Amino acid sequence: MDYRGAMGVPVTFLDKHNPEQFEILDGIGRYSMLTGPTDKTRGTYLTKINGSPKFARIIIRNKKI
């Protein structure tokens, strides 16, 4: 609620998305969903945690902070 930076949230966030409060910046999984694979991201997972690939995330930012 009071975090200033970009946050990665599960795609189920879209069910509860309030466009007045949060801005959707991107979606990531194997690569950026908006810009697609680049030379830097091709073949890699951007959603790794401790070296293990995780499910896609939506990147959001709080508009009010």
MARBA-94034 format. One record per atom (N, C-alpha, C): residue in one letter; atom name; y, z, x; residue number from 1. Coordinates in Angstrom, 2 decimals, m for minus. Each point is the difference from the previous one (the first is absolute). Example, Ala and Ser with C-alpha at 12.3 -4.5 7.8 and 13.67 -1.06 7.14 Angstrom:
<recs>
residu a; atome N; yy m5.69; zz 7.80; xx 13.19; num 1
residu a; atome CA; yy 1.19; zz 0.00; xx m0.89; num 1
residu a; atome C; yy 1.20; zz 0.00; xx 0.90; num 1
residu s; atome N; yy 1.05; zz m0.72; xx m0.35; num 2
residu s; atome CA; yy 1.19; zz 0.06; xx 0.82; num 2
residu s; atome C; yy 1.09; zz 0.73; xx m0.77; num 2
</recs>
This chain:
<recs>
residu m; atome N; yy m1.19; zz 0.00; xx 0.81; num 1
residu m; atome CA; yy 1.19; zz 0.00; xx m0.81; num 1
residu m; atome C; yy 1.27; zz 0.00; xx 0.86; num 1
residu d; atome N; yy m0.03; zz 0.68; xx 1.17; num 2
residu d; atome CA; yy 1.20; zz 0.06; xx 0.83; num 2
residu d; atome C; yy m0.19; zz m0.64; xx 1.37; num 2
residu y; atome N; yy m1.04; zz m0.81; xx 0.17; num 3
residu y; atome CA; yy m0.25; zz m0.66; xx 1.29; num 3
residu y; atome C; yy 0.90; zz m1.22; xx 0.11; num 3
residu r; atome N; yy 0.66; zz m0.16; xx 1.13; num 4
residu r; atome CA; yy 0.98; zz m1.08; xx 0.18; num 4
residu r; atome C; yy m0.58; zz m1.33; xx 0.47; num 4
residu g; atome N; yy m1.16; zz 0.01; xx 0.63; num 5
residu g; atome CA; yy m0.54; zz m1.22; xx 0.57; num 5
residu g; atome C; yy m0.91; zz m0.77; xx m0.94; num 5
residu a; atome N; yy m0.58; zz m1.06; xx 0.55; num 6
residu a; atome CA; yy m0.97; zz m0.79; xx m0.75; num 6
residu a; atome C; yy m1.31; zz 0.77; xx m0.09; num 6
residu m; atome N; yy m0.67; zz m0.13; xx m1.14; num 7
residu m; atome CA; yy m1.26; zz 0.72; xx m0.24; num 7
residu m; atome C; yy m1.07; zz m1.00; xx m0.43; num 7
residu g; atome N; yy m1.21; zz 0.21; xx 0.46; num 8
residu g; atome CA; yy m1.13; zz m0.79; xx m0.44; num 8
residu g; atome C; yy m0.74; zz 0.75; xx m1.10; num 8
residu v; atome N; yy m0.08; zz m0.62; xx m1.17; num 9
residu v; atome CA; yy m0.66; zz 0.64; xx m1.14; num 9
residu v; atome C; yy m1.12; zz m0.90; xx m0.51; num 9
residu p; atome N; yy m1.00; zz 0.55; xx m0.67; num 10
residu p; atome CA; yy m1.09; zz m0.82; xx m0.55; num 10
residu p; atome C; yy 0.53; zz m1.00; xx m1.03; num 10
residu v; atome N; yy m0.72; zz m1.09; xx m0.20; num 11
residu v; atome CA; yy 0.43; zz m1.01; xx m0.96; num 11
residu v; atome C; yy 0.05; zz 0.55; xx m1.43; num 11
residu t; atome N; yy m0.69; zz 1.09; xx m0.27; num 12
residu t; atome CA; yy 0.06; zz 0.62; xx m1.32; num 12
residu t; atome C; yy 1.40; zz 0.55; xx m0.31; num 12
residu f; atome N; yy 0.84; zz 0.10; xx 1.02; num 13
residu f; atome CA; yy 1.40; zz 0.41; xx m0.18; num 13
residu f; atome C; yy 0.70; zz m0.93; xx m0.98; num 13
residu l; atome N; yy m0.40; zz m1.26; xx m0.06; num 14
residu l; atome CA; yy 0.68; zz m0.97; xx m0.86; num 14
residu l; atome C; yy m0.05; zz 0.40; xx m1.47; num 14
residu d; atome N; yy m1.03; zz 0.74; xx m0.40; num 15
residu d; atome CA; yy m0.08; zz 0.48; xx m1.38; num 15
residu d; atome C; yy 1.12; zz 0.98; xx m0.33; num 15
residu k; atome N; yy 0.50; zz 0.69; xx 1.01; num 16
residu k; atome CA; yy 1.00; zz 1.04; xx m0.21; num 16
residu k; atome C; yy 1.37; zz m0.38; xx 0.58; num 16
residu h; atome N; yy 0.12; zz m1.22; xx 0.50; num 17
residu h; atome CA; yy 1.22; zz m0.45; xx 0.69; num 17
residu h; atome C; yy 1.23; zz 0.09; xx m0.89; num 17
residu n; atome N; yy 1.04; zz 0.64; xx 0.51; num 18
residu n; atome CA; yy 1.29; zz 0.07; xx m0.67; num 18
residu n; atome C; yy 0.98; zz m0.79; xx 0.87; num 18
residu p; atome N; yy 0.38; zz m1.22; xx m0.42; num 19
residu p; atome CA; yy 0.87; zz m0.83; xx 0.83; num 19
residu p; atome C; yy 1.39; zz 0.58; xx 0.24; num 19
residu e; atome N; yy 0.42; zz 0.96; xx m0.82; num 20
residu e; atome CA; yy 1.29; zz 0.65; xx 0.24; num 20
residu e; atome C; yy m0.07; zz 1.00; xx 1.14; num 20
residu q; atome N; yy m1.20; zz 0.52; xx 0.28; num 21
residu q; atome CA; yy m0.17; zz 1.00; xx 1.04; num 21
residu q; atome C; yy m0.53; zz m0.58; xx 1.31; num 21
residu f; atome N; yy m0.95; zz m0.95; xx m0.08; num 22
residu f; atome CA; yy m0.64; zz m0.51; xx 1.21; num 22
residu f; atome C; yy 0.13; zz m1.51; xx 0.13; num 22
residu e; atome N; yy 0.22; zz m0.44; xx 1.22; num 23
residu e; atome CA; yy 0.05; zz m1.42; xx 0.35; num 23
residu e; atome C; yy m1.32; zz m0.35; xx 0.69; num 23
residu i; atome N; yy m0.64; zz m1.08; xx m0.43; num 24
residu i; atome CA; yy m1.22; zz m0.46; xx 0.65; num 24
residu i; atome C; yy 0.41; zz m0.90; xx 1.16; num 24
residu l; atome N; yy m0.42; zz 0.37; xx 1.22; num 25
residu l; atome CA; yy 0.38; zz m0.74; xx 1.20; num 25
residu l; atome C; yy m1.03; zz m1.05; xx 0.39; num 25
residu d; atome N; yy m1.27; zz 0.33; xx m0.13; num 26
residu d; atome CA; yy m1.07; zz m0.89; xx 0.45; num 26
residu d; atome C; yy m1.33; zz 0.57; xx m0.48; num 26
residu g; atome N; yy m1.03; zz m0.72; xx 0.24; num 27
residu g; atome CA; yy m1.35; zz 0.47; xx m0.21; num 27
residu g; atome C; yy m0.78; zz m0.34; xx 1.25; num 27
residu i; atome N; yy m0.84; zz 0.88; xx 0.47; num 28
residu i; atome CA; yy m0.76; zz m0.26; xx 1.21; num 28
residu i; atome C; yy m1.47; zz 0.29; xx m0.21; num 28
residu g; atome N; yy m0.80; zz m0.68; xx 0.70; num 29
residu g; atome CA; yy m1.44; zz 0.20; xx 0.02; num 29
residu g; atome C; yy m0.47; zz m0.54; xx 1.34; num 29
residu r; atome N; yy m0.65; zz m1.15; xx m0.03; num 30
residu r; atome CA; yy m0.38; zz m0.64; xx 1.25; num 30
residu r; atome C; yy 1.24; zz m0.52; xx 0.72; num 30
residu y; atome N; yy 1.01; zz m0.38; xx m0.77; num 31
residu y; atome CA; yy 1.29; zz m0.44; xx 0.55; num 31
residu y; atome C; yy 1.06; zz 0.19; xx m1.09; num 31
residu s; atome N; yy 1.24; zz m0.27; xx 0.32; num 32
residu s; atome CA; yy 1.07; zz 0.14; xx m0.97; num 32
residu s; atome C; yy m0.23; zz m0.94; xx m1.17; num 32
residu m; atome N; yy 0.10; zz 0.51; xx m1.22; num 33
residu m; atome CA; yy m0.20; zz m0.83; xx m1.17; num 33
residu m; atome C; yy 1.18; zz m0.92; xx m0.28; num 33
residu l; atome N; yy 1.18; zz 0.33; xx 0.52; num 34
residu l; atome CA; yy 1.17; zz m0.84; xx m0.23; num 34
residu l; atome C; yy 0.15; zz m1.08; xx 1.05; num 34
residu t; atome N; yy m0.25; zz 0.32; xx 1.24; num 35
residu t; atome CA; yy 0.19; zz m0.99; xx 1.06; num 35
residu t; atome C; yy m1.30; zz m0.61; xx 0.49; num 35
residu g; atome N; yy m1.13; zz 0.53; xx m0.45; num 36
residu g; atome CA; yy m1.29; zz m0.56; xx 0.39; num 36
residu g; atome C; yy m0.35; zz 0.27; xx 1.45; num 36
residu p; atome N; yy m1.10; zz m0.58; xx 0.45; num 37
residu p; atome CA; yy m0.38; zz 0.24; xx 1.38; num 37
residu p; atome C; yy 0.96; zz m0.68; xx 0.97; num 37
residu t; atome N; yy 0.32; zz 0.72; xx 1.05; num 38
residu t; atome CA; yy 0.81; zz m0.55; xx 1.09; num 38
residu t; atome C; yy m0.86; zz 0.07; xx 1.25; num 38
residu d; atome N; yy 0.49; zz m0.53; xx 1.09; num 39
residu d; atome CA; yy m0.75; zz 0.10; xx 1.25; num 39
residu d; atome C; yy m0.29; zz 1.46; xx 0.35; num 39
residu k; atome N; yy 0.96; zz 0.89; xx m0.33; num 40
residu k; atome CA; yy m0.16; zz 1.41; xx 0.32; num 40
residu k; atome C; yy m1.03; zz 0.68; xx m0.91; num 40
residu t; atome N; yy m0.07; zz m0.40; xx m1.27; num 41
residu t; atome CA; yy m0.86; zz 0.69; xx m0.97; num 41
residu t; atome C; yy m1.30; zz m0.72; xx m0.31; num 41
residu r; atome N; yy m0.15; zz m1.23; xx 0.43; num 42
residu r; atome CA; yy m1.20; zz m0.77; xx m0.33; num 42
residu r; atome C; yy m1.25; zz 0.72; xx 0.48; num 42
residu g; atome N; yy m0.95; zz 0.24; xx m0.92; num 43
residu g; atome CA; yy m1.26; zz 0.62; xx 0.34; num 43
residu g; atome C; yy 0.05; zz 1.51; xx 0.15; num 43
residu t; atome N; yy 1.13; zz 0.62; xx m0.31; num 44
residu t; atome CA; yy 0.10; zz 1.45; xx 0.13; num 44
residu t; atome C; yy 0.27; zz 0.62; xx m1.36; num 44
residu y; atome N; yy m0.28; zz 1.27; xx m0.11; num 45
residu y; atome CA; yy 0.31; zz 0.76; xx m1.21; num 45
residu y; atome C; yy 1.21; zz 0.86; xx 0.29; num 45
residu l; atome N; yy 1.01; zz m0.10; xx m0.84; num 46
residu l; atome CA; yy 1.20; zz 0.81; xx 0.17; num 46
residu l; atome C; yy m0.17; zz 1.38; xx m0.62; num 46
residu t; atome N; yy m1.05; zz 0.19; xx m0.79; num 47
residu t; atome CA; yy m0.20; zz 1.26; xx m0.70; num 47
residu t; atome C; yy m1.09; zz 0.84; xx 0.65; num 47
residu k; atome N; yy m0.11; zz m0.02; xx 1.30; num 48
residu k; atome CA; yy m1.00; zz 0.81; xx 0.69; num 48
residu k; atome C; yy 0.46; zz 1.46; xx 0.10; num 48
residu i; atome N; yy m0.95; zz 0.88; xx m0.21; num 49
residu i; atome CA; yy 0.23; zz 1.43; xx 0.23; num 49
residu i; atome C; yy m1.13; zz 0.48; xx 0.89; num 49
residu n; atome N; yy 0.36; zz 0.54; xx 1.17; num 50
residu n; atome CA; yy m0.99; zz 0.42; xx 1.00; num 50
residu n; atome C; yy m0.98; zz m1.12; xx 0.34; num 50
residu g; atome N; yy 0.51; zz m1.23; xx 0.07; num 51
residu g; atome CA; yy m0.82; zz m1.15; xx 0.39; num 51
residu g; atome C; yy m0.84; zz m0.60; xx m1.09; num 51
residu s; atome N; yy 0.03; zz 0.55; xx m1.21; num 52
residu s; atome CA; yy m0.81; zz m0.50; xx m1.11; num 52
residu s; atome C; yy 0.88; zz m0.71; xx m1.03; num 52
residu p; atome N; yy m0.30; zz m1.26; xx m0.36; num 53
residu p; atome CA; yy 0.82; zz m0.71; xx m1.00; num 53
residu p; atome C; yy m0.05; zz 0.69; xx m1.36; num 53
residu k; atome N; yy 1.13; zz 0.05; xx m0.64; num 54
residu k; atome CA; yy 0.11; zz 0.63; xx m1.33; num 54
residu k; atome C; yy 0.39; zz m1.05; xx m1.03; num 54
residu f; atome N; yy 0.01; zz 0.41; xx m1.26; num 55
residu f; atome CA; yy 0.38; zz m0.90; xx m1.08; num 55
residu f; atome C; yy 1.46; zz m0.40; xx 0.13; num 55
residu a; atome N; yy 0.36; zz m1.09; xx m0.67; num 56
residu a; atome CA; yy 1.38; zz m0.49; xx 0.02; num 56
residu a; atome C; yy 0.95; zz 1.07; xx m0.51; num 56
residu r; atome N; yy 1.20; zz m0.06; xx 0.49; num 57
residu r; atome CA; yy 1.05; zz 0.94; xx m0.40; num 57
residu r; atome C; yy 1.25; zz m0.79; xx m0.40; num 57
residu i; atome N; yy 0.76; zz 0.58; xx m0.89; num 58
residu i; atome CA; yy 1.32; zz m0.52; xx m0.37; num 58
residu i; atome C; yy 1.01; zz 0.83; xx 0.80; num 58
residu i; atome N; yy 0.94; zz m0.68; xx 0.63; num 59
residu i; atome CA; yy 1.03; zz 0.69; xx 0.79; num 59
residu i; atome C; yy 1.23; zz 0.12; xx m0.88; num 59
residu i; atome N; yy 0.43; zz 1.25; xx m0.23; num 60
residu i; atome CA; yy 1.15; zz 0.28; xx m0.87; num 60
residu i; atome C; yy 1.04; zz 0.82; xx 0.74; num 60
residu r; atome N; yy 1.20; zz 0.04; xx m0.58; num 61
residu r; atome CA; yy 1.09; zz 0.84; xx 0.52; num 61
residu r; atome C; yy 0.75; zz 0.57; xx m1.20; num 61
residu n; atome N; yy 0.39; zz 1.25; xx 0.09; num 62
residu n; atome CA; yy 0.76; zz 0.65; xx m1.05; num 62
residu n; atome C; yy 1.42; zz m0.55; xx 0.02; num 62
residu k; atome N; yy 0.47; zz m0.55; xx m1.10; num 63
residu k; atome CA; yy 1.35; zz m0.58; xx m0.08; num 63
residu k; atome C; yy 1.10; zz 1.04; xx m0.03; num 63
residu k; atome N; yy m0.32; zz 1.20; xx m0.45; num 64
residu k; atome CA; yy 1.03; zz 1.01; xx m0.25; num 64
residu k; atome C; yy 0.32; zz 0.85; xx 1.22; num 64
residu i; atome N; yy m0.71; zz m0.21; xx 1.10; num 65
residu i; atome CA; yy 0.28; zz 0.80; xx 1.20; num 65
residu i; atome C; yy 0.66; zz m0.88; xx 1.03; num 65
</recs>
